[in-house]
Amino acid sequence: MDEDVKTWVIGAGGLIGSAIVQTSGIRAFESAKIPWATADAPTVLRNELDRFLDWVGNDKWGIVWAAGVGVMHTDQSSLDVEIATFGAFCARTSEAFPPNQGGLYVVSSAGGLYAGSENPPFGVDTQPHPSNAYGRSKLEQERIAVKALSSRIPVTIGRLSNVYGPGQNLSKQQGLVTQLGLCSVLNKPATIFAPLSTLRDYIFAADAARAVAADVCQMARACEPSVLQKIVCSGRSTSIAELIAIVEKTTGRTIPVIHSLTDRPYVIDLRLKGPPHSPVTDMSATPLEVGVSIVFQDLLSQLADGRLAHLG
């Protein structure tokens, strides 16, 4: 496209959202901060949607829903609030926007949706089978978006693998790459709750963001409503044992591991298959070893600046 697509990234403060904002092809809308933990969130979202509509005018646009405080073990009541907020937002979006100018991209979770599915590797042709409240909430968000919007505008569902990168929220206790890097920086043991043979696909945030941005631009060029499902992954499956070895080799530090299996069910094999040609399978994609080094250097910088003092 000759001009960047005017895009509102909802959840721009998060790991994937912030990476999308910085991606070429995207002209980011400067939204007010959404008070997610309060009852005011739906109202603020509605007001910001109106502002975004005014800003877009007759130009091409895209909305990326990358928001959410939920993780794999978030309780159902918290997720119900997120689902209700998302549903109200989709209903308002359907009313507000004319067709043929843009569409909605929903950032979903491959791990959440396929946790109970069979016969890996999993792709868009795999029947989702969530095994917990988080996965079910992501699947419900997908259904809401399709039902509310797909008759009017393009809707793209991006089922992302395990996204990692510098600047991940350390308070959420998620992101194994970041957590292992943190243990290395702080010289602390890593507690692993899953079998070391567990396979996951780790994708660098900037690579995932390029894939999302490409689809947003594609939606802005679309002339008819549609539904597109995508798997956004690196295509490389890595066991926890291999990841620990990569972190240790990259950082030059041995990480003591406390293996503490719990009663929670874990999916051992979560291999994924994305499209053969995409922004994350081309030659510019970030190798896991390089991404681990970038995360480690970022954590060292935070340590030097005193931003990790509360974690020591």
C-alpha positions as a Markdown table, in Angstrom:
| # | Residue | x | y | z |
|---|---|---|---|---|
| 1 | Met | 0.0 | 0.0 | 0.0 |
| 2 | Asp | 1.1 | 3.5 | -0.6 |
| 3 | Glu | 0.2 | 4.7 | 2.8 |
| 4 | Asp | 0.3 | 3.0 | 6.2 |
| 5 | Val | -3.0 | 1.6 | 7.4 |
| 6 | Lys | -4.5 | 3.6 | 10.2 |
| 7 | Thr | -4.6 | 1.0 | 13.0 |
| 8 | Trp | -5.8 | 0.9 | 16.6 |
| 9 | Val | -3.9 | -1.8 | 18.5 |
| 10 | Ile | -6.0 | -2.5 | 21.6 |
| 11 | Gly | -3.5 | -3.8 | 24.1 |
| 12 | Ala | -0.6 | -1.8 | 22.8 |
| 13 | Gly | 1.1 | -1.9 | 26.2 |
| 14 | Gly | 1.6 | -5.7 | 26.0 |
| 15 | Leu | 4.4 | -7.7 | 24.4 |
| 16 | Ile | 2.7 | -8.4 | 21.1 |
| 17 | Gly | 0.7 | -5.2 | 21.0 |
| 18 | Ser | 3.7 | -3.0 | 21.4 |
| 19 | Ala | 5.6 | -4.9 | 18.7 |
| 20 | Ile | 2.7 | -4.5 | 16.3 |
| 21 | Val | 2.7 | -0.7 | 16.9 |
| 22 | Gln | 6.3 | -0.5 | 15.8 |
| 23 | Thr | 5.8 | -2.6 | 12.6 |
| 24 | Ser | 6.0 | -1.1 | 9.2 |
| 25 | Gly | 2.7 | -0.7 | 7.3 |
| 26 | Ile | 1.0 | 0.4 | 10.6 |
| 27 | Arg | 0.1 | 4.0 | 11.5 |
| 28 | Ala | -0.9 | 3.6 | 15.1 |
| 29 | Phe | -3.8 | 5.4 | 16.7 |
| 30 | Glu | -2.9 | 7.0 | 20.0 |
| 31 | Ser | -5.6 | 5.7 | 22.3 |
| 32 | Ala | -6.3 | 6.6 | 25.9 |
| 33 | Lys | -5.3 | 4.0 | 28.4 |
| 34 | Ile | -8.1 | 1.5 | 28.9 |
| 35 | Pro | -8.8 | 0.9 | 32.7 |
| 36 | Trp | -9.2 | -2.9 | 32.2 |
| 37 | Ala | -9.5 | -3.7 | 35.9 |
| 38 | Thr | -12.5 | -1.4 | 36.4 |
| 39 | Ala | -16.2 | -1.2 | 35.4 |
| 40 | Asp | -15.3 | 1.8 | 33.2 |
| 41 | Ala | -13.4 | -0.2 | 30.6 |
| 42 | Pro | -16.4 | -0.7 | 28.2 |
| 43 | Thr | -17.3 | 3.0 | 28.3 |
| 44 | Val | -13.7 | 4.1 | 27.6 |
| 45 | Leu | -13.4 | 1.6 | 24.8 |
| 46 | Arg | -16.6 | 2.9 | 23.3 |
| 47 | Asn | -15.4 | 6.5 | 23.5 |
| 48 | Glu | -12.1 | 5.6 | 22.0 |
| 49 | Leu | -13.8 | 3.7 | 19.2 |
| 50 | Asp | -15.7 | 6.9 | 18.3 |
| 51 | Arg | -12.4 | 8.9 | 18.3 |
| 52 | Phe | -10.8 | 6.3 | 16.1 |
| 53 | Leu | -13.7 | 6.4 | 13.6 |
| 54 | Asp | -13.3 | 10.2 | 13.4 |
| 55 | Trp | -9.5 | 9.9 | 12.9 |
| 56 | Val | -9.9 | 7.3 | 10.2 |
| 57 | Gly | -12.3 | 9.3 | 8.0 |
| 58 | Asn | -12.3 | 7.8 | 4.6 |
| 59 | Asp | -8.9 | 6.1 | 4.9 |
| 60 | Lys | -8.1 | 2.4 | 5.2 |
| 61 | Trp | -8.1 | 1.1 | 8.8 |
| 62 | Gly | -7.5 | -1.9 | 11.0 |
| 63 | Ile | -8.3 | -2.8 | 14.6 |
| 64 | Val | -6.1 | -5.3 | 16.4 |
| 65 | Trp | -7.5 | -6.8 | 19.6 |
| 66 | Ala | -4.4 | -7.9 | 21.5 |
| 67 | Ala | -5.7 | -7.1 | 24.9 |
| 68 | Gly | -6.4 | -9.3 | 27.9 |
| 69 | Val | -5.0 | -10.0 | 31.4 |
| 70 | Gly | -5.8 | -13.7 | 31.2 |
| 71 | Val | -3.2 | -16.4 | 31.2 |
| 72 | Met | -3.4 | -20.2 | 31.3 |
| 73 | His | -4.6 | -20.4 | 34.9 |
| 74 | Thr | -6.8 | -17.3 | 35.2 |
| 75 | Asp | -10.1 | -17.9 | 37.0 |
| 76 | Gln | -13.3 | -18.0 | 35.1 |
| 77 | Ser | -14.9 | -14.9 | 36.6 |
| 78 | Ser | -12.1 | -12.7 | 35.4 |
| 79 | Leu | -12.2 | -14.2 | 32.0 |
| 80 | Asp | -16.0 | -13.7 | 31.9 |
| 81 | Val | -15.5 | -9.9 | 32.3 |
| 82 | Glu | -13.1 | -9.9 | 29.4 |
| 83 | Ile | -15.5 | -11.8 | 27.2 |
| 84 | Ala | -18.3 | -9.4 | 28.0 |
| 85 | Thr | -16.2 | -6.4 | 27.3 |
| 86 | Phe | -15.0 | -7.8 | 24.0 |
| 87 | Gly | -18.6 | -8.7 | 23.0 |
| 88 | Ala | -19.8 | -5.2 | 23.7 |
| 89 | Phe | -16.9 | -3.8 | 21.7 |
| 90 | Cys | -17.6 | -6.0 | 18.7 |
| 91 | Ala | -21.3 | -5.0 | 18.7 |
| 92 | Arg | -20.4 | -1.4 | 18.7 |
| 93 | Thr | -17.8 | -1.8 | 16.0 |
| 94 | Ser | -20.4 | -3.6 | 13.8 |
| 95 | Glu | -22.7 | -0.6 | 14.1 |
| 96 | Ala | -20.0 | 2.1 | 13.6 |
| 97 | Phe | -17.9 | 1.1 | 10.6 |
| 98 | Pro | -18.9 | 1.0 | 6.9 |
| 99 | Pro | -17.6 | -1.9 | 4.9 |
| 100 | Asn | -14.7 | -1.9 | 2.4 |
| 101 | Gln | -12.4 | 0.2 | 4.5 |
| 102 | Gly | -10.8 | -2.2 | 7.0 |
| 103 | Gly | -11.3 | -5.1 | 9.4 |
| 104 | Leu | -10.7 | -6.6 | 12.8 |
| 105 | Tyr | -7.8 | -8.8 | 13.7 |
| 106 | Val | -8.2 | -10.9 | 16.9 |
| 107 | Val | -5.0 | -12.1 | 18.6 |
| 108 | Ser | -5.9 | -15.6 | 19.8 |
| 109 | Ser | -3.9 | -18.4 | 21.4 |
| 110 | Ala | -2.9 | -21.6 | 19.7 |
| 111 | Gly | -1.8 | -23.2 | 22.9 |
| 112 | Gly | -5.1 | -22.4 | 24.6 |
| 113 | Leu | -7.2 | -23.6 | 21.7 |
| 114 | Tyr | -5.4 | -26.9 | 20.9 |
| 115 | Ala | -4.5 | -28.0 | 24.4 |
| 116 | Gly | -6.9 | -30.9 | 24.2 |
| 117 | Ser | -6.7 | -31.5 | 20.5 |
| 118 | Glu | -5.4 | -34.7 | 18.9 |
| 119 | Asn | -2.8 | -35.6 | 16.3 |
| 120 | Pro | -0.2 | -32.8 | 16.2 |
| 121 | Pro | 1.1 | -30.8 | 14.5 |
| 122 | Phe | -1.9 | -28.6 | 14.8 |
| 123 | Gly | -3.1 | -26.2 | 12.0 |
| 124 | Val | -6.1 | -24.3 | 10.9 |
| 125 | Asp | -7.8 | -27.5 | 9.9 |
| 126 | Thr | -7.5 | -28.9 | 13.5 |
| 127 | Gln | -10.6 | -28.9 | 15.6 |
| 128 | Pro | -10.0 | -26.7 | 18.6 |
| 129 | His | -10.4 | -28.5 | 21.9 |
| 130 | Pro | -9.5 | -26.1 | 24.9 |
| 131 | Ser | -8.8 | -27.8 | 28.2 |
| 132 | Asn | -9.1 | -24.9 | 30.5 |
| 133 | Ala | -11.0 | -21.6 | 31.1 |
| 134 | Tyr | -8.4 | -19.5 | 29.3 |
| 135 | Gly | -8.6 | -21.6 | 26.1 |
| 136 | Arg | -12.4 | -21.6 | 26.2 |
| 137 | Ser | -12.4 | -17.8 | 26.6 |
| 138 | Lys | -10.2 | -17.4 | 23.5 |
| 139 | Leu | -12.4 | -19.6 | 21.5 |
| 140 | Glu | -15.5 | -17.7 | 22.6 |
| 141 | Gln | -13.9 | -14.4 | 21.6 |
| 142 | Glu | -13.2 | -15.8 | 18.1 |
| 143 | Arg | -16.9 | -16.9 | 17.8 |
| 144 | Ile | -18.1 | -13.5 | 19.0 |
| 145 | Ala | -16.0 | -11.6 | 16.5 |
| 146 | Val | -17.1 | -13.8 | 13.6 |
| 147 | Lys | -20.8 | -13.6 | 14.6 |
| 148 | Ala | -20.9 | -9.9 | 15.2 |
| 149 | Leu | -18.7 | -8.6 | 12.4 |
| 150 | Ser | -18.0 | -11.1 | 9.5 |
| 151 | Ser | -21.2 | -10.2 | 7.6 |
| 152 | Arg | -20.0 | -6.6 | 7.4 |
| 153 | Ile | -16.2 | -6.5 | 7.5 |
| 154 | Pro | -13.2 | -8.9 | 7.2 |
| 155 | Val | -12.3 | -10.7 | 10.4 |
| 156 | Thr | -8.9 | -12.4 | 10.8 |
| 157 | Ile | -8.2 | -14.8 | 13.7 |
| 158 | Gly | -4.5 | -15.1 | 14.4 |
| 159 | Arg | -3.8 | -18.1 | 16.7 |
| 160 | Leu | -0.3 | -17.3 | 18.0 |
| 161 | Ser | 2.2 | -19.7 | 19.5 |
| 162 | Asn | 4.3 | -18.8 | 22.5 |
| 163 | Val | 5.3 | -15.2 | 21.9 |
| 164 | Tyr | 8.5 | -14.0 | 23.6 |
| 165 | Gly | 10.8 | -11.0 | 23.4 |
| 166 | Pro | 12.3 | -8.1 | 25.4 |
| 167 | Gly | 10.0 | -6.1 | 27.7 |
| 168 | Gln | 7.7 | -9.0 | 28.7 |
| 169 | Asn | 5.6 | -8.3 | 31.8 |
| 170 | Leu | 7.6 | -9.9 | 34.6 |
| 171 | Ser | 4.8 | -9.7 | 37.1 |
| 172 | Lys | 2.6 | -12.3 | 35.2 |
| 173 | Gln | 5.0 | -15.1 | 35.8 |
| 174 | Gln | 4.6 | -16.3 | 32.2 |
| 175 | Gly | 6.9 | -16.7 | 29.2 |
| 176 | Leu | 9.4 | -19.5 | 29.8 |
| 177 | Val | 12.1 | -17.8 | 27.7 |
| 178 | Thr | 11.9 | -14.7 | 29.8 |
| 179 | Gln | 11.6 | -16.6 | 33.1 |
| 180 | Leu | 14.7 | -18.7 | 32.3 |
| 181 | Gly | 16.6 | -15.6 | 31.3 |
| 182 | Leu | 15.5 | -13.9 | 34.5 |
| 183 | Cys | 16.8 | -16.9 | 36.5 |
| 184 | Ser | 20.1 | -16.6 | 34.7 |
| 185 | Val | 20.4 | -12.9 | 35.3 |
| 186 | Leu | 19.5 | -13.2 | 39.0 |
| 187 | Asn | 21.4 | -16.4 | 39.6 |
| 188 | Lys | 18.3 | -18.2 | 40.8 |
| 189 | Pro | 17.1 | -21.7 | 40.2 |
| 190 | Ala | 14.2 | -22.3 | 37.8 |
| 191 | Thr | 11.2 | -24.2 | 38.9 |
| 192 | Ile | 9.7 | -26.2 | 36.1 |
| 193 | Phe | 6.2 | -27.6 | 36.5 |
| 194 | Ala | 6.0 | -29.6 | 33.2 |
| 195 | Pro | 7.9 | -32.6 | 31.9 |
| 196 | Leu | 11.2 | -31.5 | 30.3 |
| 197 | Ser | 10.1 | -33.3 | 27.1 |
| 198 | Thr | 7.2 | -30.8 | 26.6 |
| 199 | Leu | 7.3 | -29.3 | 23.1 |
| 200 | Arg | 6.3 | -25.7 | 22.3 |
| 201 | Asp | 6.7 | -23.3 | 19.4 |
| 202 | Tyr | 8.4 | -20.1 | 20.5 |
| 203 | Ile | 8.0 | -17.1 | 18.2 |
| 204 | Phe | 9.9 | -13.8 | 18.6 |
| 205 | Ala | 7.4 | -10.9 | 19.2 |
| 206 | Ala | 8.7 | -8.7 | 16.2 |
| 207 | Asp | 8.2 | -11.7 | 13.9 |
| 208 | Ala | 4.7 | -12.3 | 15.0 |
| 209 | Ala | 3.9 | -8.6 | 14.8 |
| 210 | Arg | 5.0 | -8.6 | 11.1 |
| 211 | Ala | 2.6 | -11.4 | 10.3 |
| 212 | Val | -0.2 | -9.6 | 12.1 |
| 213 | Ala | 0.6 | -6.3 | 10.3 |
| 214 | Ala | 0.6 | -8.0 | 6.9 |
| 215 | Asp | -2.8 | -9.4 | 7.5 |
| 216 | Val | -4.1 | -6.0 | 8.7 |
| 217 | Cys | -2.9 | -4.5 | 5.5 |
| 218 | Gln | -4.6 | -7.3 | 3.6 |
| 219 | Met | -7.9 | -6.7 | 5.3 |
| 220 | Ala | -7.7 | -3.0 | 4.5 |
| 221 | Arg | -7.4 | -3.9 | 0.8 |
| 222 | Ala | -10.3 | -6.4 | 1.0 |
| 223 | Cys | -13.6 | -5.5 | -0.7 |
| 224 | Glu | -15.8 | -8.1 | 0.9 |
| 225 | Pro | -16.5 | -9.4 | 4.4 |
| 226 | Ser | -14.6 | -12.6 | 5.1 |
| 227 | Val | -13.3 | -14.8 | 7.9 |
| 228 | Leu | -9.7 | -15.9 | 7.8 |
| 229 | Gln | -7.9 | -18.1 | 10.3 |
| 230 | Lys | -4.2 | -18.1 | 10.6 |
| 231 | Ile | -1.6 | -20.0 | 12.7 |
| 232 | Val | 1.2 | -17.6 | 13.6 |
| 233 | Cys | 4.2 | -19.7 | 14.6 |
| 234 | Ser | 7.9 | -20.1 | 14.0 |
| 235 | Gly | 7.5 | -23.7 | 12.7 |
| 236 | Arg | 10.2 | -24.9 | 15.1 |
| 237 | Ser | 9.2 | -27.0 | 18.1 |
| 238 | Thr | 11.5 | -26.9 | 21.1 |
| 239 | Ser | 11.4 | -29.0 | 24.2 |
| 240 | Ile | 11.9 | -27.5 | 27.6 |
| 241 | Ala | 15.1 | -29.4 | 28.1 |
| 242 | Glu | 16.4 | -28.0 | 24.8 |
| 243 | Leu | 15.3 | -24.5 | 25.6 |
| 244 | Ile | 17.2 | -24.6 | 29.0 |
| 245 | Ala | 20.3 | -25.7 | 27.1 |
| 246 | Ile | 19.9 | -22.9 | 24.6 |
| 247 | Val | 19.6 | -20.3 | 27.4 |
| 248 | Glu | 22.6 | -21.7 | 29.3 |
| 249 | Lys | 24.7 | -21.7 | 26.1 |
| 250 | Thr | 23.7 | -18.2 | 25.2 |
| 251 | Thr | 24.2 | -16.7 | 28.6 |
| 252 | Gly | 27.2 | -18.8 | 29.6 |
| 253 | Arg | 25.5 | -19.5 | 32.9 |
| 254 | Thr | 24.2 | -22.8 | 34.3 |
| 255 | Ile | 20.6 | -22.7 | 35.6 |
| 256 | Pro | 19.8 | -25.0 | 38.5 |
| 257 | Val | 16.4 | -26.6 | 37.8 |
| 258 | Ile | 13.9 | -27.6 | 40.4 |
| 259 | His | 11.5 | -30.1 | 38.7 |
| 260 | Ser | 8.2 | -29.9 | 40.5 |
| 261 | Leu | 5.4 | -31.7 | 38.6 |
| 262 | Thr | 1.9 | -30.8 | 39.7 |
| 263 | Asp | -1.5 | -32.3 | 39.2 |
| 264 | Arg | -2.4 | -29.9 | 36.4 |
| 265 | Pro | -2.6 | -31.6 | 33.0 |
| 266 | Tyr | 0.1 | -30.6 | 30.6 |
| 267 | Val | 0.1 | -31.1 | 26.8 |
| 268 | Ile | 3.4 | -32.7 | 26.0 |
| 269 | Asp | 3.3 | -32.2 | 22.2 |
| 270 | Leu | 2.0 | -28.9 | 21.0 |
| 271 | Arg | 3.7 | -28.7 | 17.6 |
| 272 | Leu | 2.1 | -26.3 | 15.1 |
| 273 | Lys | 2.0 | -25.9 | 11.4 |
| 274 | Gly | 1.6 | -22.4 | 9.9 |
| 275 | Pro | 1.4 | -21.4 | 6.2 |
| 276 | Pro | 4.5 | -22.4 | 4.2 |
| 277 | His | 5.2 | -18.8 | 3.2 |
| 278 | Ser | 4.7 | -16.0 | 5.7 |
| 279 | Pro | 6.5 | -13.2 | 7.4 |
| 280 | Val | 7.6 | -15.6 | 10.1 |
| 281 | Thr | 8.9 | -18.4 | 7.9 |
| 282 | Asp | 11.0 | -16.4 | 5.6 |
| 283 | Met | 14.8 | -15.8 | 5.9 |
| 284 | Ser | 14.4 | -12.7 | 8.1 |
| 285 | Ala | 12.7 | -14.6 | 10.9 |
| 286 | Thr | 14.6 | -14.5 | 14.2 |
| 287 | Pro | 16.3 | -17.8 | 15.2 |
| 288 | Leu | 15.5 | -18.9 | 18.8 |
| 289 | Glu | 19.1 | -18.5 | 19.8 |
| 290 | Val | 19.2 | -14.9 | 18.6 |
| 291 | Gly | 15.9 | -14.1 | 20.3 |
| 292 | Val | 17.1 | -15.6 | 23.6 |
| 293 | Ser | 20.2 | -13.5 | 23.4 |
| 294 | Ile | 18.1 | -10.3 | 22.9 |
| 295 | Val | 15.9 | -11.1 | 25.9 |
| 296 | Phe | 19.0 | -11.8 | 28.0 |
| 297 | Gln | 20.6 | -8.5 | 27.1 |
| 298 | Asp | 17.4 | -6.6 | 27.8 |
| 299 | Leu | 17.2 | -8.3 | 31.3 |
| 300 | Leu | 20.8 | -7.4 | 32.0 |
| 301 | Ser | 20.0 | -3.8 | 31.1 |
| 302 | Gln | 17.1 | -3.8 | 33.5 |
| 303 | Leu | 19.3 | -5.2 | 36.2 |
| 304 | Ala | 21.9 | -2.5 | 35.7 |
| 305 | Asp | 19.2 | 0.2 | 35.9 |
| 306 | Gly | 17.8 | -1.2 | 39.1 |
| 307 | Arg | 14.5 | -2.3 | 37.6 |
| 308 | Leu | 14.8 | -5.9 | 38.8 |
| 309 | Ala | 15.6 | -5.0 | 42.4 |
| 310 | His | 12.1 | -6.1 | 43.6 |
| 311 | Leu | 12.7 | -9.5 | 42.1 |
| 312 | Gly | 16.1 | -10.2 | 43.7 |
